Structures are given as C-alpha cells and as structure tokens.
Amino acid sequence: MDALDLARWQFGVTTVYHFLFVPLTIGLGIFVAGLQTAWHRTGKEHYLKLTKFFGKLFLINFAMGVVTGIVQEFQFGMNWSEYSTFVGDVFGAPLAMEALLAFFMESTFLGLWIFGWDRLPKRVHLACIWAAAIGSNLSAYFILAANAWMKHPVGYEVVDGKARMTDLWAVLTNSTALAQVPHVVGAAFIVAGGFVLAVCGYWMLRRNAPMWRSAARAALVMTAVAGAVVAGTGDMSGKLLYEQQPMKLAAAEGLQHDTAGAGFSVVPGIEIPNVLSFLATNDLNATVQGTEDLQQRFEQQFGPGDYRPDPTVVFWSFRVMIGFGMATVGLSVLGLWLTRRRREFPRWLSRALVAALPLPLLAMIAGWLLSEIGRQPWTVAGELLTAASVSPGVSLTEVAISLAVFTLLYGALAVAEAVLLTRHVRQGVTEPEPAPLAEQRREPSLMY
Amino acid sequence: MIDLWFVIIAFLWTGYFVLEGFDFGVGLLAPLLSRNDAEQRQSLQTIGPVWDGNEVWLITAVGAMFAAFPAWYSGVFSAFYLHVTLILVGLILRGVGLEWRGKVRNPAWCDMAVMVGSGLPAFLWGAVFADLLFGSAVAAVLGGAFTLAVCLLHGAVFLALRTTGAIRRRARAAALAVSAAVIPVAVLALSNLGTFPALAAMAALAAATALIWRRREGWAFTATAGAIVLATLAVFMELRVRPLPGLTLAEAASGAYTLTMLSWIGLIALPFVLVYQGWTYYVFRKRVRVAA
C-alpha cells in the first residue's frame, strides 16, 4: 500500500458514495416537480400530499448529495495535484461552469421552495422546484462533460507538459459526453423510479389507496421511458468504445485477442456468436481488438508498462450493470402492462417492487466501476497515467487519515440516512393541516 | 486577463466569507442563545433558506481557482491537506445537521453537528489563509482566532437583525460580548498585514461594536460585512504577489483562451446569480418570530 493506492481508494469510496445520492436528487427532483405541477393543474389534494411526502424524502437525500459533493471538488487538489495541474485549463472550465450555472440555481431555488410554501405565489413557488430540479440536471451535464474528457480528450493541445484548451465547444460537445449524459441521467431516473416504486409498493401492500397507485403508475412510466433512453445511449456508448476506448471494450468482454466476428459472452462459457462485433460496429464480421494485442500496440506507442485494466472488475461490473438495469426496467414495463386501464397492482408485483429497490443502485455503481476502472491505468486517456497524477507532497499518513475519516463519517451518515428515510416512508403522507387559525400556525411542513 | 481572474476569485471568496460568515456565526450561537426548541428553530430559520446558496460561493471560488489557476488550486489544497479534510468534515456535519434537524427525533444531535460544523471551518479558513501568507503556526492560530471571532460577531449581529423577541436581545448582548474579544484579536492578526484595508477592517469592527451598542442593527451588519470585505481584500492583495511560496500567478494561470471563455461565461452568469440570490433575501426579509 502506498499513497497512490489509498488515494485511489479514497476517490473510489467518496465518489461511489456521492453517486448513491446524486441520481436520486436528479430523478426525484423532477418527479416532485411533476407532482406539484399535477397538483397545480388539477387542484387534486392527493397530488399535494404526494408532493410534500416525496419532497421530504427528496430533501433528506438532497442534503447528503450536497455535502458529499463538496468533498469531490476539493479532492482533485488534495490527492491529485499533478492531475489537477495538468488538466485544470480544460477540466476546470466545466467545473466552474457547473458551479456558476447549475449549483447556484439548484441551491438558491431549493431554499426558496423549502421555505416559500406560504410566502410565494403558487405559480412562482412551482417555478422554484423546477428551477432547482433543472439545476441538478444541468450540473450532471457539466460534470459528465468533464468526466468524458478524461476518457476521450478533445479540444486541447499539450504545451509545456500541461493540457491547454483550444476549443471549449469541442469539450462540451464531446461525442463521449453526448452519449454519456443521457445514459447517466437516464439511469438516474431509473434509480429514482425504482425508489418511488419501492415506496409505493410498500404502501400499496399496507393499504389500498388510489393515491399510491397513481404515483406508482407515474414512476413506472418514468422508469420505462428512461430505460429506453439508457438502452439506446448504451448502444451508442458501446460503438464509441470500439473507436475511442478499445481496451475497455475488450476488457468488458474478456476478449484477449483481435477477433473477427467476435461473440458476446453473456457469462464465461456462454457466448452468442458475432453479437459483440455487431454491437460494436453494426457489422457481424468486424474485427474487435483484444486486450493482449492492444497491450502490445500500446507498448509500442507509449513505451513499456501494463495498459490493461483489472479484467475481473471490468468484466463483471459490465454484466451487473446490464443485468440489474434491465431487470429494473423489465419489471417496470411488466408493471405497466399488468396495471393497464385501471387494473390494480397485484400484491406480488408490489412485493417485487420493494425487493427490487437495490437493483438500479447496484447497476449504477457497476456502471461507474466499468467506466472508471476500465479507464485505468490512465486518468486522461493516452496523456496522463494515474500513477503520475497523485499529489507528490502528500504523505501516506495524511491520505490514510482522510480516508479513515471520510469512510467512518460516511458510514455513520449512511446509517442515519437509511433510518431517516425508512422512518419517513413509514410515516406516510401527512393529512393537510386545517386552515391556519393564527399567524403562527402558518409554518410550512418542510422547514426546520 | 490574469488580473481579471484573480479579482473574480477574490470577489468570490469575499462573497463566501461575508455570506457564510454569518451562517457560521448563527450555527455557533444558536444553541448558546436559545433556551428551547422553538427559539433554536427561530435562530436557524434566519439562515435556513440561504445557507446552501451561500455555500455555493465557496464551490464557485474553488472551481474558478481550478479553472483559472490550476497550479495554485492544487498547490494550496494539497499543502493544507489535513486542514481541508477537517473543513470538509465540518461542512458535511453542518449541512446534514441543518437539513435533517426538522426530520429527526432528537434534534440535539443536529444542533451539535451544526455547531461543530460551523466552528471548524470558521476557525480553519483563517488558519489556512494566515499560514499561506506568513507560514508560521502562531500566525495560523491568530488568523483562525480572528475569522472565528469575526464570524461570531457577524452572526450575532445578523441574528439581532433578523429576529424578534428574546433571541434578538440575547444576540445583541452576545455581539457586545464577542466584540470585546474581536477587537484585540483583530489588532494582533491584522497588524501583521499593516496595509490600508487591514487597518480599515479594524476600524469597521470597532464601528460595528458602537453601532450594535446603539441598536443600529442594519448599520452594524453593514459594518461587520464591510470589515470582512476589507480583511479579505487585504489578504488577497498579499496573495496577488505570492499566491503560494515559490509560485507566481502567471506561472499558475491557465491559457488565454480558457480565461477568455470563462470571462464571457462569468460576465453573463454572475449578474443573474446576484439578482436571484438577492431576491431570496428580499423574499425572506421579514424578521423571524418564535413559533408558537
């Protein structure tokens, strides 16, 4: 173990953890905004109850997304100073834009929404939750554009050992980003949909209120549509991998040698012939490069070294991502069919929706492992190795301390968050308060 | 272009310290000034709608450092590794404490988290910047004590300005008590700098004390905010010459293309941010009363 290993663990732990909350924020924000819009349009009280109920869950989760996000922004400088100095000119721009264009909007309007229930005109208050939710989604775009640049750097040149941006538009419209943004945001909506469905499933098992059915139907539609987006952009990403990140594609498939008409291995031993070549190129007989042959080519290009990512993690995370993601989406499509035209939710379906809660989250984690461990040994593909990215002046002890501190704190907070969410789910919706008698009663339910 | 971006970054840090300064002060003082849960909620509600937006000033300042001066950004945060770790722990505790307070069974835990989470960054930011300028432990402790004391005063004045009843009275008393510590600490900390803004900051703190004594809460808040602006200005005047030992701004800066692009984005976006954040303060301008 040296400082590099610990710094990598720290980045992995804090980032995966951060991304448990972010997708919920992204998807649930829009869902809550949709509920409030439904209330605004129809005036039906159960939409208001649902808005407040899911709004509370959203806020419990939002807090975690925010505080774990701050760590991310500092971490590049703390643990990865060589990386930051190399990429800042390019990579910093979308980060600064994220703060300026997205985070300000998200946090300011969310504050207005939480405390503005009785102080803002209804229409303005509704606009606030939309502004906050759009801010969250916008931030996803900027951070994913920055992330995509690490895997497929564009719009830059290297001057004096540092990347210099030459074309901001190219960075923001990186083909990798354009495929990745809808893929990840879509996946976030699946996570949020899975969460809402589990909550609704729990309540439909307890009592048969039409309110939960309507929320569940909305979430089924959201999950199924997002599933189509994720599948489509996943296919696009696969084709981009073939061109831009052949090593990751080969590792994800466990393909060792260049193969014409390569088959798709479902699990080791079960292979569907020619499907990999087709998925990668739309051509059944195209040649897909293998890890060992790529390794030889990379050695010629970049000098001696091991350019292969961890084969086991990459191979299996790919399968977990697809399997669990498709299971969630499949369940929601099935649910839509079974509950069509006012049919009730069968009890087994409600149980399945509750049980499926972890699946989209696991798929999301697996997707990130595939994406980022598959990028190794580079931080910036072809330009900067991970081993050369770490802070030279930071000692093993320092990284060990911060890793321990964050892991313990995050562990404790995860327990607290789970307890809080569970308790508030169990409490269910609160009946709207009777008309306020005195000024003091007018305390919005979402405030402190 | 390099100077413009240095000024923008100084502006963002100034905004952060002015705005989060009172958030930190309120977080620290609320449990000390409140006698019951209703008063605690009243105190925290003064910052409730705005603290998260205020924190984005930090995110933006740091993001702008990353984009405009990558070597400065990475140099500072890797050099002050453990300080920053503790600041982050503080900000995490404070954030969840504030957001979860109304949703847990025992809010005392959250109040404690908010208090610790406000105190750590309030002290450590001062320590980091003083250490950056003077490179000595004594200066660091003094700098930390200064920012902590100023946050307390700023927060006490803010509470007095934004509440009614008992909390308002106690906040004024707290402001007067804190100012007894602020003035000598400020003299010690800022005399190290000795520049005009540093001296003016001391004067502004003295003025704030006089104004809160005379119950001119709005003007007292203007004075504490002014003191923070001036003190931050004094610090960044020094950093302009030497942002980090052995590093100049020109060496740390990104290329002209990146800085030009960022300038356009900043010039377009910042006015909107100022307008809608300003509007938030306008919406919540009424003094917060204790809930029945």
Contacts between the chains, C-beta under 8 A, distances in Angstrom:
chain1	res1	chain2	res2	distance
A	56	B	103	6.9
A	59	B	99	6.2
A	59	B	103	7.8
A	60	B	99	7.3
A	60	B	100	6.7
A	60	B	103	6.1
A	62	B	99	7.1
A	63	B	95	5.7
A	63	B	96	5.1
A	63	B	98	7.7
A	63	B	99	3.4
A	63	B	100	6.3
A	64	B	96	6.8
A	66	B	52	6.5
A	66	B	55	7.8
A	66	B	95	5.7
A	67	B	91	6.4
A	67	B	92	4.2
A	67	B	95	3.9
A	67	B	96	5.9
A	68	B	92	7.3
A	70	B	55	7.5
A	70	B	58	7.7
A	70	B	59	6.8
A	70	B	88	6.2
A	70	B	91	5.4
A	70	B	92	7.3
A	70	B	95	7.9
A	71	B	88	5.2
A	71	B	92	7.4
A	73	B	59	6.0
A	73	B	62	5.6
A	73	B	63	6.5
A	73	B	66	7.7
A	74	B	62	6.7
A	74	B	77	5.6
A	74	B	84	5.6
A	74	B	88	6.1
A	76	B	66	6.9
A	76	B	74	7.3
A	77	B	62	7.9
A	77	B	66	7.0
A	77	B	73	5.0
A	77	B	74	4.5
A	77	B	76	7.0
A	77	B	77	3.2
A	77	B	78	6.0
A	78	B	77	4.9
A	78	B	78	5.6
A	78	B	81	5.6
A	78	B	84	5.9
A	78	B	85	7.5
A	79	B	78	7.5
A	80	B	74	7.6
A	81	B	74	3.5
A	81	B	75	6.8
A	81	B	77	7.6
A	81	B	78	4.1
A	82	B	74	7.6
A	83	B	74	8.0
A	84	B	66	6.6
A	84	B	70	5.5
A	84	B	73	6.1
A	84	B	74	3.8
A	85	B	70	5.1
A	85	B	71	4.8
A	85	B	74	5.1
A	86	B	70	7.8
A	87	B	70	7.3
A	88	B	66	5.4
A	88	B	67	6.4
A	88	B	69	7.7
A	88	B	70	2.2
A	88	B	71	7.5
A	88	B	73	6.5
A	88	B	74	7.3
A	88	B	254	6.3
A	89	B	67	7.6
A	89	B	70	6.2
A	89	B	254	4.0
A	89	B	255	5.7
A	89	B	258	5.0
A	90	B	258	7.4
A	91	B	66	7.6
A	92	B	63	6.9
A	92	B	66	3.9
A	92	B	67	3.0
A	92	B	68	7.2
A	92	B	70	6.1
A	92	B	73	7.6
A	92	B	254	7.1
A	92	B	258	7.8
A	93	B	67	5.0
A	93	B	258	6.0
A	93	B	261	6.7
A	93	B	262	6.2
A	95	B	63	4.6
A	95	B	66	5.7
A	95	B	67	6.5
A	96	B	60	7.0
A	96	B	63	4.1
A	96	B	64	5.1
A	96	B	66	6.9
A	96	B	67	4.2
A	96	B	68	7.8
A	96	B	262	6.2
A	96	B	265	7.8
A	97	B	265	5.9
A	98	B	63	7.0
A	99	B	56	6.3
A	99	B	59	4.6
A	99	B	60	4.0
A	99	B	63	4.3
A	99	B	64	7.8
A	100	B	60	5.7
A	100	B	63	7.6
A	100	B	265	6.6
A	100	B	266	6.6
A	100	B	269	4.7
A	100	B	270	7.1
A	100	B	273	7.0
A	101	B	265	7.5
A	101	B	269	5.5
A	103	B	56	4.7
A	103	B	59	5.6
A	103	B	60	7.3
A	104	B	53	6.6
A	104	B	56	5.0
A	104	B	60	7.2
A	104	B	273	4.7
A	104	B	276	7.8
A	104	B	277	7.2
A	105	B	276	7.6
A	107	B	52	4.0
A	107	B	53	4.7
A	107	B	55	7.2
A	107	B	56	5.3
A	108	B	50	8.0
A	108	B	52	7.8
A	108	B	53	4.0
A	108	B	56	7.6
A	108	B	273	7.8
A	108	B	276	5.7
A	108	B	277	5.5
A	108	B	280	5.7
A	109	B	276	7.5
A	110	B	52	6.8
A	111	B	48	7.3
A	111	B	49	4.0
A	111	B	50	5.8
A	111	B	51	7.8
A	111	B	52	5.7
A	111	B	53	5.7
A	111	B	280	6.3
A	112	B	49	6.4
A	112	B	280	5.7
A	112	B	283	6.5
A	114	B	48	7.3
A	114	B	49	6.8
A	115	B	45	7.6
A	115	B	48	5.8
A	115	B	49	4.1
A	115	B	284	6.6
A	116	B	49	7.5
A	116	B	283	6.5
A	119	B	283	6.1
A	119	B	284	7.4
A	120	B	283	6.7
A	159	B	255	7.5
A	162	B	70	7.7
A	164	B	254	7.6
A	164	B	255	4.5
A	164	B	257	7.3
A	164	B	258	7.4
A	165	B	254	7.6
A	165	B	255	6.7
A	165	B	257	5.9
A	165	B	258	4.7
A	165	B	261	7.5
A	166	B	257	6.4
A	168	B	257	7.9
A	168	B	258	7.7
A	168	B	261	4.7
A	391	B	74	7.3
A	391	B	78	4.2
A	391	B	81	7.9
A	393	B	78	5.8
A	393	B	79	6.8
A	394	B	78	5.4
A	394	B	81	5.4
A	398	B	81	4.8
A	398	B	82	6.2
A	401	B	82	6.7
A	401	B	85	7.0
A	402	B	81	7.1
A	402	B	82	7.5
A	402	B	85	4.4
A	405	B	85	6.1
A	405	B	89	6.2
A	406	B	85	7.9
A	406	B	88	7.9
A	409	B	89	6.3
A	409	B	92	6.4
A	413	B	92	7.5
A	413	B	96	6.4
A	416	B	96	7.6
A	416	B	100	7.5
A	420	B	100	6.5
A	420	B	103	6.0
A	420	B	104	6.6
A	424	B	103	6.6
A	438	B	292	7.0
A	440	B	289	7.5
A	440	B	291	5.8
A	440	B	292	3.6
A	441	B	292	7.2
A	443	B	291	5.6
A	446	B	102	7.7
A	447	B	45	6.7
A	447	B	48	6.4
A	447	B	102	6.2
A	448	B	41	5.5
A	448	B	44	5.3
A	448	B	45	6.1
A	448	B	48	5.6
A	448	B	98	7.1
A	448	B	101	4.9
A	448	B	102	4.3
